[in-house]
Amino acid sequence: MLVIAEAAKEDVDALLAPSILADANINPATRLATDYLNHFNNVVMLLDLISSMPECAEEVLGWQPLDYPSYFAQSHFRHRDLAILAYSRADPVLRGRFDGIVEELNTAMLMAQAMLSGEDPLDLETDFHLRELVEQQLKPLIAETGGLINGTISFVPANHQMQDTAQESIDELFE
């Protein structure tokens, strides 16, 4: 297992080589790992089961928000230290957008917990609102997060953002 302390001794660029990241199930382009989505997918699965297995509510209520580095720090992901290092070296614009969506996910998860707290999970109104939250917020946000991780949702890299802004300013001068 790779530890961050060792990473400081090694050439960080070598550790973040595309082939090494790909072998570790970390997207080489985004430097993010889909394993992080398990933090949310597991709860969504439990929310889907609550109407038939109300005992799942207890586990949903025990869920806590974890940012990407915290999740990997306590995970059993084989390359967790590399995942944390790669995240710290991911494009800041991508990471900012990613972290913003994760905050939305955390808020939606906390809303689900609030709906369950003190309520009967078998109550039809509670069940309806939970399913609505899962289908209209949680699943789409998880899909968007996955798109960012996998690079299927485009973003403007930080080094291109300033160039684009400068080009737009130049274009405006000639209009």
C-alpha positions as CSV (number, residue, x, y, z in Angstrom):
1,M,0.0,0.0,0.0
2,L,1.2,3.5,-0.9
3,V,1.3,6.0,2.0
4,I,1.3,9.8,1.5
5,A,4.5,10.1,3.6
6,E,6.2,7.9,1.0
7,A,4.7,9.9,-1.8
8,A,6.6,13.0,-0.6
9,K,9.9,11.0,-1.1
10,E,9.0,9.8,-4.5
11,D,8.5,11.8,-7.6
12,V,4.8,12.8,-7.3
13,D,4.5,13.0,-11.1
14,A,5.5,9.4,-11.4
15,L,3.0,8.4,-8.8
16,L,0.3,10.2,-10.7
17,A,1.2,8.6,-14.0
18,P,-1.9,7.7,-16.0
19,S,-1.1,4.0,-16.0
20,I,-0.7,3.9,-12.2
21,L,-3.9,5.8,-11.7
22,A,-5.8,3.6,-14.1
23,D,-4.5,0.4,-12.4
24,A,-5.7,1.8,-9.1
25,N,-9.2,2.5,-10.5
26,I,-8.6,6.3,-10.4
27,N,-9.5,8.2,-13.5
28,P,-6.2,9.4,-14.9
29,A,-7.9,12.5,-16.5
30,T,-9.8,13.7,-13.5
31,R,-7.7,12.1,-10.8
32,L,-10.9,11.0,-9.0
33,A,-12.2,7.5,-8.1
34,T,-15.7,6.2,-8.4
35,D,-15.3,4.3,-5.2
36,Y,-16.3,7.5,-3.4
37,L,-19.8,7.1,-4.8
38,N,-20.3,4.1,-2.5
39,H,-20.7,6.5,0.3
40,F,-23.9,7.7,-1.2
41,N,-25.1,4.7,-3.3
42,N,-25.3,2.5,-0.2
43,V,-27.7,4.9,1.5
44,V,-29.8,5.3,-1.6
45,M,-30.1,1.5,-1.8
46,L,-31.2,1.5,1.8
47,L,-33.7,4.3,1.1
48,D,-35.1,2.2,-1.7
49,L,-35.6,-0.7,0.7
50,I,-37.2,1.1,3.6
51,S,-40.8,0.5,2.5
52,S,-40.2,-3.3,2.6
53,M,-37.5,-3.3,5.3
54,P,-38.2,-0.5,7.8
55,E,-35.2,-1.6,9.9
56,C,-33.0,0.0,7.2
57,A,-34.0,3.4,8.6
58,E,-31.6,3.0,11.5
59,E,-28.7,2.6,9.2
60,V,-29.7,5.6,7.1
61,L,-30.0,7.7,10.2
62,G,-26.4,6.6,11.2
63,W,-25.0,8.0,7.9
64,Q,-22.6,10.9,8.2
65,P,-21.3,13.3,5.5
66,L,-17.7,12.7,4.5
67,D,-15.7,14.7,2.1
68,Y,-13.6,12.8,-0.5
69,P,-10.3,12.7,1.5
70,S,-12.1,11.8,4.8
71,Y,-14.0,9.0,3.0
72,F,-10.8,7.5,1.6
73,A,-8.8,8.0,4.9
74,Q,-11.2,5.6,6.6
75,S,-12.0,3.3,3.7
76,H,-10.6,-0.1,2.9
77,F,-9.9,1.0,-0.7
78,R,-6.6,-0.6,-1.6
79,H,-5.1,2.6,-3.1
80,R,-6.7,5.0,-0.7
81,D,-3.6,7.1,-0.1
82,L,-3.1,7.4,-3.9
83,A,-6.8,8.5,-4.2
84,I,-6.2,11.2,-1.6
85,L,-3.0,12.4,-3.3
86,A,-4.6,12.4,-6.7
87,Y,-7.6,14.3,-5.5
88,S,-5.2,16.9,-4.0
89,R,-3.6,17.3,-7.4
90,A,-6.8,17.3,-9.4
91,D,-7.7,20.4,-11.4
92,P,-9.0,23.0,-8.9
93,V,-11.9,23.9,-11.1
94,L,-13.0,20.3,-11.4
95,R,-12.4,19.7,-7.7
96,G,-14.5,22.8,-6.9
97,R,-17.4,21.7,-9.0
98,F,-17.1,18.2,-7.6
99,D,-17.0,19.4,-4.0
100,G,-20.0,21.6,-4.8
101,I,-22.1,18.7,-6.0
102,V,-21.0,16.6,-3.0
103,E,-22.3,19.4,-0.7
104,E,-25.6,19.2,-2.6
105,L,-25.6,15.4,-2.1
106,N,-24.8,15.8,1.6
107,T,-27.7,18.3,2.0
108,A,-30.1,15.9,0.2
109,M,-29.0,13.0,2.4
110,L,-29.5,15.1,5.5
111,M,-33.0,15.9,4.3
112,A,-33.7,12.2,3.9
113,Q,-32.5,11.6,7.4
114,A,-34.7,14.5,8.7
115,M,-37.7,12.9,6.9
116,L,-37.0,9.6,8.7
117,S,-36.2,11.0,12.1
118,G,-39.1,10.4,14.4
119,E,-41.3,9.2,11.5
120,D,-42.7,5.8,10.8
121,P,-40.8,4.6,7.7
122,L,-44.0,2.7,6.6
123,D,-46.0,5.9,6.6
124,L,-47.2,6.5,3.0
125,E,-46.5,10.2,3.0
126,T,-43.0,9.7,4.4
127,D,-42.4,7.0,1.8
128,F,-43.7,9.2,-1.0
129,H,-41.4,12.1,0.0
130,L,-38.4,9.8,0.4
131,R,-38.9,8.2,-3.0
132,E,-39.3,11.7,-4.5
133,L,-36.1,12.9,-2.9
134,V,-34.2,9.8,-4.1
135,E,-35.5,9.9,-7.7
136,Q,-35.4,13.7,-8.2
137,Q,-32.3,14.7,-6.2
138,L,-30.1,12.0,-4.9
139,K,-29.9,9.8,-8.0
140,P,-29.4,12.7,-10.4
141,L,-26.7,14.2,-8.2
142,I,-24.9,10.9,-7.9
143,A,-25.1,10.5,-11.7
144,E,-23.6,14.0,-12.1
145,T,-20.9,13.3,-9.6
146,G,-20.1,10.1,-11.4
147,G,-20.0,12.0,-14.7
148,L,-17.4,14.4,-13.3
149,I,-15.3,11.5,-11.9
150,N,-15.4,9.6,-15.1
151,G,-14.8,12.7,-17.2
152,T,-18.1,12.4,-19.2
153,I,-19.3,15.8,-18.0
154,S,-17.0,18.4,-19.4
155,F,-15.5,21.2,-17.3
156,V,-13.1,24.0,-18.1
157,P,-9.7,23.2,-16.6
158,A,-8.2,26.0,-14.5
159,N,-5.4,26.7,-16.9
160,H,-7.8,27.2,-19.8
161,Q,-10.3,29.3,-17.9
162,M,-8.1,32.4,-17.9
163,Q,-7.2,31.9,-21.6
164,D,-10.9,31.7,-22.5
165,T,-11.7,34.8,-20.5
166,A,-8.8,36.7,-22.2
167,Q,-9.9,35.5,-25.6
168,E,-13.5,36.6,-24.9
169,S,-12.2,40.0,-23.9
170,I,-10.2,40.2,-27.2
171,D,-13.2,39.1,-29.2
172,E,-15.4,41.7,-27.6
173,L,-13.0,44.5,-28.7
174,F,-13.4,43.5,-32.3
175,E,-17.2,43.2,-32.3
